[in-house]
């Protein structure tokens, strides 16, 4: 059980069940106490103790059995709620004991529930809370109940089997506050999966939303748009924002030499029959970078890229979308559901290979952008150090800008792109101008080198101290 669920559970169940220290009958005429703790046998009631009489003395097992039988027969009060049994109650638990019962019973319920439905263990926090609440009221084996030869909860069973939390919300029976809360929690869970959000966060009464601003140093705020022009085609802002960063990341790692090869963007309804409608809106993108190392880089950047092969009925390419993109077509959203369940989005329902799970694209964008920025600064410093070390003692110390220009004109510096033995060195002009927008690349390179030179000069050797006259 996720920590956020464990923390929220006592108040949640108290809101719907109440905290009662006496025995009462629930709506199914079963003897209960505490916060919905079932004690529907004399032995269970005795084990729940110690019980105390109004004078403060502890009740014997025989007295507990007598009280249990009396309450079991008071069916006329059950429709009035557990509070109707308060005035006639002859035995009570201490509040401390009620809290202990809740804790131990919750642990047992959750263990039994997850043993039957392991899918809950990896479910978002909201789905865990809704599932536990259903089991608390209906028993941890409620999905195994049958009416005749048919399952009593067929739609909920199907939804949990597929980890389809949207269908789970639709399968919640009844009306009223508690039923509405369960539906909301399951819908929240579906949204968390669709947006690739942190499954440990309990949203409860708040609608899950992805961050709307993605920034790297010096960038303009990101604004989500469903359809934008991008590299000769159409896609959404998630792709347009993220793909250039992936490109820089692959350049930094030596996985590409120039740019990502785009085979298909979005808003291409009917353009490629084999795409089955997945490219009818934003998000889904087909590219030529599909080696294992490149797929790993895509995943590290928050993309769901998978290698499509001739054995699957495709020419070699990678297909995927930025995880958490809200601009996808119905066909692509179906693939997103498969991704959330660990399968490859094809009719075969094959398992995903490689890095899984992954960050959503916005979280990954922040992480990788910081790495790329650091890499650029490392290259600039490396180049500046080489030039400064080779400078003869000048009559006039050159300015940082003059040194920066000299750095840019170096033949080579040790290559930090890749450890490939055939490409051990690269010019700083190439290293720094390759990363960044085409129009600003050289200006960016010069500024970085100038900053590196200024720092190195500032940290240079301390001039000798002049001798003082005695």
HUJOQUI-V670217 format. One record per backbone hydrogen bond with DSSP energy under -1.0 kcal/mol. CO is the residue of the C=O (numbers start at 1). NH is the residue of the N-H. E is the energy in kcal/mol with one decimal. If there is no record, write none. Layout:
# HUJOQUI-V670217
co=CO nh=NH e=E
co=CO nh=NH e=E
This chain:
# HUJOQUI-V670217
co=2 nh=6 e=-2.2
co=3 nh=7 e=-2.2
co=4 nh=8 e=-1.5
co=5 nh=9 e=-2.3
co=8 nh=12 e=-2.1
co=9 nh=13 e=-3.0
co=10 nh=14 e=-2.0
co=11 nh=15 e=-1.8
co=12 nh=16 e=-1.2
co=13 nh=17 e=-3.0
co=14 nh=18 e=-1.7
co=20 nh=34 e=-1.7
co=21 nh=93 e=-2.4
co=24 nh=32 e=-3.2
co=26 nh=29 e=-2.2
co=30 nh=26 e=-2.3
co=31 nh=39 e=-2.8
co=32 nh=24 e=-2.2
co=33 nh=37 e=-2.7
co=34 nh=20 e=-2.4
co=37 nh=33 e=-2.2
co=41 nh=45 e=-2.2
co=42 nh=46 e=-2.4
co=43 nh=47 e=-2.3
co=44 nh=48 e=-1.3
co=46 nh=49 e=-1.0
co=51 nh=59 e=-2.6
co=52 nh=92 e=-2.0
co=53 nh=56 e=-2.6
co=57 nh=53 e=-3.0
co=60 nh=64 e=-2.2
co=61 nh=65 e=-2.3
co=62 nh=66 e=-2.2
co=63 nh=67 e=-2.2
co=64 nh=68 e=-2.4
co=65 nh=69 e=-2.2
co=66 nh=70 e=-2.0
co=67 nh=71 e=-2.6
co=68 nh=72 e=-2.5
co=69 nh=73 e=-1.2
co=71 nh=74 e=-1.2
co=73 nh=75 e=-1.7
co=74 nh=77 e=-1.2
co=75 nh=78 e=-1.1
co=77 nh=80 e=-1.9
co=78 nh=81 e=-1.3
co=81 nh=84 e=-1.7
co=82 nh=85 e=-1.5
co=83 nh=86 e=-1.4
co=92 nh=52 e=-2.7
co=94 nh=98 e=-2.0
co=95 nh=99 e=-2.1
co=96 nh=100 e=-2.0
co=97 nh=101 e=-2.5
co=98 nh=102 e=-2.2
co=99 nh=103 e=-2.1
co=100 nh=104 e=-2.7
co=101 nh=105 e=-2.7
co=102 nh=106 e=-2.3
co=103 nh=107 e=-2.2
co=104 nh=108 e=-2.1
co=105 nh=109 e=-2.9
co=106 nh=110 e=-2.8
co=107 nh=111 e=-2.2
co=108 nh=112 e=-2.4
co=109 nh=113 e=-2.7
co=110 nh=114 e=-2.9
co=111 nh=115 e=-1.9
co=112 nh=116 e=-1.4
co=113 nh=117 e=-2.5
co=117 nh=120 e=-2.0
co=118 nh=121 e=-1.5
co=124 nh=128 e=-1.9
co=125 nh=129 e=-2.4
co=126 nh=130 e=-2.1
co=127 nh=131 e=-2.6
co=128 nh=132 e=-2.6
co=129 nh=133 e=-2.1
co=130 nh=134 e=-2.1
co=131 nh=135 e=-2.3
co=132 nh=136 e=-2.6
co=133 nh=137 e=-1.5
co=134 nh=138 e=-2.0
co=135 nh=139 e=-2.8
co=139 nh=142 e=-1.9
co=141 nh=144 e=-2.1
co=142 nh=145 e=-1.1
co=145 nh=152 e=-2.5
co=147 nh=150 e=-1.6
co=150 nh=147 e=-3.2
co=153 nh=157 e=-2.2
co=154 nh=158 e=-2.2
co=155 nh=159 e=-2.2
co=156 nh=160 e=-2.6
co=157 nh=161 e=-2.4
co=158 nh=162 e=-1.7
co=159 nh=164 e=-2.6
co=164 nh=168 e=-1.6
co=165 nh=169 e=-1.8
co=166 nh=170 e=-1.7
co=167 nh=171 e=-1.4
co=176 nh=180 e=-2.5
co=177 nh=181 e=-2.1
co=178 nh=182 e=-2.1
co=179 nh=183 e=-2.3
co=180 nh=184 e=-2.4
co=181 nh=185 e=-2.5
co=182 nh=186 e=-2.3
co=183 nh=187 e=-2.4
co=184 nh=188 e=-2.6
co=185 nh=189 e=-2.1
co=186 nh=190 e=-2.1
co=187 nh=191 e=-2.0
co=188 nh=192 e=-2.5
co=189 nh=193 e=-2.1
co=190 nh=194 e=-2.4
co=191 nh=195 e=-2.3
co=192 nh=197 e=-2.2
co=198 nh=201 e=-1.2
co=199 nh=125 e=-2.2
co=203 nh=206 e=-2.4
co=216 nh=219 e=-2.4
co=225 nh=237 e=-2.7
co=228 nh=235 e=-2.4
co=230 nh=233 e=-1.6
co=233 nh=230 e=-2.6
co=234 nh=266 e=-2.1
co=235 nh=228 e=-3.2
co=236 nh=240 e=-2.2
co=237 nh=241 e=-2.2
co=238 nh=242 e=-2.2
co=239 nh=243 e=-2.8
co=242 nh=246 e=-2.1
co=243 nh=247 e=-2.4
co=244 nh=248 e=-2.3
co=245 nh=249 e=-2.5
co=246 nh=250 e=-2.6
co=247 nh=251 e=-2.3
co=248 nh=252 e=-2.6
co=249 nh=253 e=-1.6
co=250 nh=255 e=-3.0
co=251 nh=254 e=-1.2
co=261 nh=288 e=-2.2
co=264 nh=286 e=-2.7
co=268 nh=271 e=-2.6
co=272 nh=275 e=-1.7
co=273 nh=276 e=-1.7
co=275 nh=278 e=-2.1
co=277 nh=280 e=-1.4
co=279 nh=268 e=-2.6
co=281 nh=267 e=-1.3
co=282 nh=284 e=-1.6
co=285 nh=320 e=-1.7
co=286 nh=263 e=-2.9
co=286 nh=264 e=-1.7
co=287 nh=318 e=-2.6
co=291 nh=295 e=-3.1
co=292 nh=296 e=-2.2
co=293 nh=297 e=-1.8
co=294 nh=298 e=-2.6
co=295 nh=299 e=-2.4
co=296 nh=300 e=-2.3
co=297 nh=301 e=-1.1
co=298 nh=303 e=-2.3
co=299 nh=302 e=-2.0
co=302 nh=323 e=-2.8
co=306 nh=319 e=-2.4
co=308 nh=317 e=-1.6
co=309 nh=312 e=-1.2
co=309 nh=314 e=-2.2
co=310 nh=313 e=-1.4
co=317 nh=308 e=-3.4
co=318 nh=287 e=-2.4
co=319 nh=306 e=-1.9
co=320 nh=285 e=-2.6
co=321 nh=304 e=-2.4
co=322 nh=325 e=-2.0
co=323 nh=361 e=-2.5
co=327 nh=282 e=-2.2
co=329 nh=333 e=-2.5
co=330 nh=334 e=-1.7
co=331 nh=335 e=-1.4
co=332 nh=336 e=-2.1
co=333 nh=337 e=-1.9
co=334 nh=338 e=-1.7
co=335 nh=339 e=-2.8
co=336 nh=340 e=-2.3
co=337 nh=341 e=-1.2
co=338 nh=343 e=-2.7
co=339 nh=342 e=-1.8
co=342 nh=352 e=-2.3
co=346 nh=349 e=-1.6
co=350 nh=344 e=-2.6
co=360 nh=364 e=-2.4
co=361 nh=365 e=-2.4
co=362 nh=366 e=-1.7
co=363 nh=367 e=-1.9
co=364 nh=368 e=-3.1
co=365 nh=369 e=-2.4
co=366 nh=370 e=-1.5
co=367 nh=371 e=-1.5
co=368 nh=372 e=-2.6
co=369 nh=373 e=-2.6
co=370 nh=374 e=-2.2
co=371 nh=375 e=-2.3
co=372 nh=376 e=-2.4
co=373 nh=377 e=-2.0
co=374 nh=378 e=-2.1
co=375 nh=379 e=-2.4
co=376 nh=380 e=-2.3
co=377 nh=381 e=-2.5
co=378 nh=382 e=-2.5
co=379 nh=383 e=-2.4
co=380 nh=384 e=-2.5
co=381 nh=385 e=-2.5
co=382 nh=386 e=-1.5
co=383 nh=387 e=-1.9
co=384 nh=388 e=-2.6
co=385 nh=389 e=-2.2
co=386 nh=390 e=-1.1
co=399 nh=403 e=-2.2
co=400 nh=404 e=-2.5
co=401 nh=405 e=-2.0
co=402 nh=406 e=-1.8
co=403 nh=407 e=-2.5
co=404 nh=408 e=-2.3
co=405 nh=409 e=-1.3
co=407 nh=410 e=-1.6
co=413 nh=426 e=-2.0
co=420 nh=423 e=-1.9
co=424 nh=415 e=-2.5
co=426 nh=413 e=-2.2
co=427 nh=431 e=-2.8
co=428 nh=432 e=-2.7
co=429 nh=433 e=-2.1
co=430 nh=434 e=-1.7
co=437 nh=441 e=-1.2
co=440 nh=444 e=-2.8
co=441 nh=445 e=-2.5
co=442 nh=446 e=-2.8
co=443 nh=447 e=-2.4
co=444 nh=448 e=-2.3
co=445 nh=449 e=-2.4
co=446 nh=450 e=-2.7
co=447 nh=451 e=-2.3
co=448 nh=452 e=-2.3
co=449 nh=453 e=-2.8
co=450 nh=454 e=-2.4
co=451 nh=455 e=-2.0
co=452 nh=456 e=-2.2
co=453 nh=457 e=-2.9
co=454 nh=458 e=-2.3
co=455 nh=459 e=-1.5
co=457 nh=460 e=-1.6
